[in-house]
């Protein structure tokens, strides 16, 4: 399965924040949208970094009660985990494992077209497993063959 196929099953919206926003503003955005990850940019087409729930937890562990008012620019992850729309699911899984991240930005040339999460990967691998299992049951039962 290709990344582009995963994106076709998801909402196309990419939620982003600016480097000047505070962590507490981002956490409210996380809650309102039931998400745990955003892209950081100043304007469309510019990707400065990402911010995840884990990044926020690390900021609190390091800075204590000052963390909620810290700017995104001071706590964001500047090292982007990126894949292509034409990459396969095993490639995305390898990126997530190597980079120890739960989210990968999906690029089509120089354009950000989506984000694939570890939940997306698990869902699509499970669907693939269930389809294969059903095909084996059908084969053994002789269903669908003339």
N, C-alpha and C positions, 0 to 999 in steps of 0.2 A: 504494500500500500504506500502511495506517495503522500507527501505532506499536503499537496494541493487537494487531495481527496478528503483529508481531515478537515481542512478549512471550509470545504463546501458544506459540511454538516454543522458549522458553528456560525454564530452571529458575527457579522463582519466588523463590528465596532472594535477599535483599538483605543483603550482608555489611556490618556496620557496626562501628566502633570508637568508643571514648570519647576525649574530648579529653585525658585524663590518661595515656593509654598512650604508650609511647615509640615512636620511629620503628623501632627494631630489632624490637620486638614486632609492629608492623604488617608489616614486611618478612617476618617468619616466617609471618605469616598469608597474605601474598601467595603465598609459596612453597608452603605447605601446601594452598592452595585453587586454585593455578594461576591467579591473578588479578593485576591491577595497579591496582586502584581500589577504594576503600571510601568509604562515607558516614560522616560523623562526627556522633554524636548522644550525648546523655546518657541519653535515654529514648525509648521508642517515640513516634513522631509529632513529634519535635523534630529538625530538620536544621540543624546548625550550620555544616557545610561538607563538603568532600570531601578525600581525600588520594589522590594517584596516584604511580606510580613516578617520574614527572617531578618532582613536588613533592619527593620524597625526594632525587633527584639534585641538584636546585637547592639543597636544604638542605646537602648535603655540599659542594657547590661553594662555598657561602657561609660555612659554619661549620666545615668540615674534620672532624677526628676527634671533635669534640663532637656532631656531628649525630645519630649513632645513638641517643644517650641523650636527645635533645630530645623534648619532649612534642608530641603531635599538634597540640594547640592552638596551638603556636608555629610550625608549618610548614604547616598545612592551608590549603586554598583556601577562602575565605569567600564567594566569589562563585559562587553555584550556577547551573549551566547547566540549564535546565528546559524540558520540553515537556509537552504534554498527550497522553493516550492517543488522542485523536482527531486529532492532527496527522499529516500525511503524511510520508513519507520525505524528500521534498525540503526540508521545513521543518527536520527534524532535521539534515540535511546542511548547511543554511544556518547553523543554530545552531553546529554544530561548526566550520564554517569561520570564521564571524565571531568566535567566542570562542576559537578555536585550542585546542580541547579534543577529546579522544577519547571522552569519556563525557558523556551527558546523562541527568539524572534524569527519570523519567516520573511525572507526577502525574495522579491522577484526583481532581479537586477539590483538597482539601487533603491527600490521602493519597498517600504515595510508594508506587508499585506496581511499580517496576522501574527498571532502568538499561539504556540502549541504548548500545552501544559502536560504535566505528568498524568493528570486525570484523563486528558484526551488520549494519550498513548495507551493507558490501561484500558479505557473503553474500547478503543479500536482493536487492540490485541485480543480482548475478550470476545468481541463480536466475531473476529476472524476465527478464533478457536471454536466458538459455538457453530459457525457455518461449516467448518471442517468436520466437526463431530457429527453434525446432521448429515453431511454428505456421506460419511462412512456408514452411518446407520442405514441410510437409503441404499447404499451400494450393497451392504450385507443382506438387506431385506429384498433387494431386487426392484426397488421402487424407482420409477422414472426411466426404466430401460425397456426396450421393445424386443 
